[in-house]
Amino acid sequence: MKSDWFSPSRSTALIRPSVPSGNRAIVFSALIRGRPAVPDLLVGVKTIAINVEKGGAGKTMIACHLAWVLADAGHRVLFLDLDRQCNATDALADFESLGTCKPLFEPNYVPPTSLPRLSIYSNRMGGEYDADYPRALTNINANFPALDSHFDFCVIDTPPSWSWINYAALLVCNHLIVPVELGPFGPAATKQVSDSIATVNQRRKTPIHVVGLVPNRVRANDTHQMKMLAAIKEKIGRNLFTNFLPERAHYSQAMQEHVPVWREKAAVADADRVQLLDPELLYPDPENVRSAIDEATIDEMAETIKERGQLQPITVRAQG
């Protein structure tokens, strides 16, 4: 069955794809600044799944930072760590553990009487439902509405390869974000997600709202990646986030420190060294050896910038 999840005619996005790429905190906070999808129909907890059927695409990093943004905004957030590696559980040290997520897959789930504002269920199951997953899917689908009055948002991190657990995430989510890695097999993984969405939608009452694809770990100076990004944008248009998450060591360092990147020590130190300058205060160096400019060279440079972006910053220094 062919999926139409790339169609730009889908409902208004919970997440606004067009975000600034320069400021790390803005990039992640923009993930929740858009209007909710179909606000008159969407009630209860808003559930956002991060899923792509490939490891190394940055699902956990994006899921954790989305949860941190929502937490910083004062929302009640449940994080559902369905990846059996439970890396998100380790990173989200400020979320209180509710233990294993197994009760969600059992009949007649009743939430704990007192739930912290920031809570996390982890996949500590030992595979007991792998042979009887249809019953587990039926149970979580019936149990999930019990959380509506306790949380504003639920963020779901999924395993790197397709299984009934990924199916469960897509079954209960309202919205889906798909990280895409601009490598040899990244775009193929998004096609697999598209097929999976079509399969799950057959069981859902309403289709999954696919917010968009988020290019992650992008190297702006990599010609091959930029060409691949342009090809993906031409194919899916508005369903690709306008900007991307660049490849930065600060992201993994922040995860290891159990904090979002905007509170990671090295990233904050870098941000503190940034100074905004009034362009009116800048003037060319009169002793610049490049006083004669070849027009053909300028045209060539303009085409390069148009294709790859501005890769070399302008260097300034104080005078006087």
Phi, psi and omega in degrees: 000128182278134181266148177249028187291347176274357184294128181288357182274007181293171186294164182306137187284141169291328183244126181279116184297328184279107181227149176295144183261351188278326185254122188296319181294320180295320180304314183278326179292333178293346180294344181234008185277349181284174179280145178299148178289134178043065189299332181287338184257336186273112180236163179076198183293135176269118188253124183241118178260143174249115187212136166203144188271061180198137176282156176081010181271354177092024180302310185295318179300314181293317180299315181296317181291326175296318178296320179295320178298314179296320178296316179297333179279359176090009180282158171274120190235129170254130175252127179251103183269092184270354176283126184295344175288335177057037177294325179295322178301320178291320184288322185274067184293338181271002174263136183276130184288134172258007180087206182289150178278002184307319180303332180294336182261006180253159183295147170059049178295135175235122180298152174304152184295328180233115181248127177299155179301323178244109185232157179217129169260137182241149179279086176258015180289150183258019180093014184294338180260000183300327181270352182222044186292332178303322179292321179296320179294319178298320183292313183293326178295323179281329186277331191300323178300343179295343181270354188304319185277354186258336184222153175271323182224149169232128177249130184243124171261137188244162177294159184284343179234151187295133175205181179295338178291318174298320178302317180299318180298316180288335180290324186258349185280154170270322188228152182227130173249134183243105173291143177230130178262131183275059178241190185302325187244004182300305180300326179297324180295326179292328176295321178297320177298319179302316179295321180294321178299316179300321179293313183292323181300335178295336181260346183273156176283324177233149181293152174296134173273110179274111182294316179157176177264134179249106175297128185233154180056047183269135175253109186294340180265009179263107183301319182297316179296319181295322177293320178295319179297318179296321180293319179295318180298319179296327183282317188246352171056241188295344182277003173255131176303136187300320178248178187227167174266117183286161176285116183219137177293336182300329182296309181291325178297319179297318179299320179292331179272000178065035179222158173291162187296333180284356173242003178289136191303310183293322180294320179295320178298320177296317181296324180294338181272357179277131181233131178278135182241142174283121180304335180293342181271355183262142176213154182294150176287117181295342181261013179298127183291339180271066181276335178256121184247127177279123182301322179297322178294320178298316179298319179296317179295322179297320178294322178296316180295321179298324183279317189249347186091176180279105186268334183250114180292157175281130181266130178233156175215151183286147177238140176081000000 
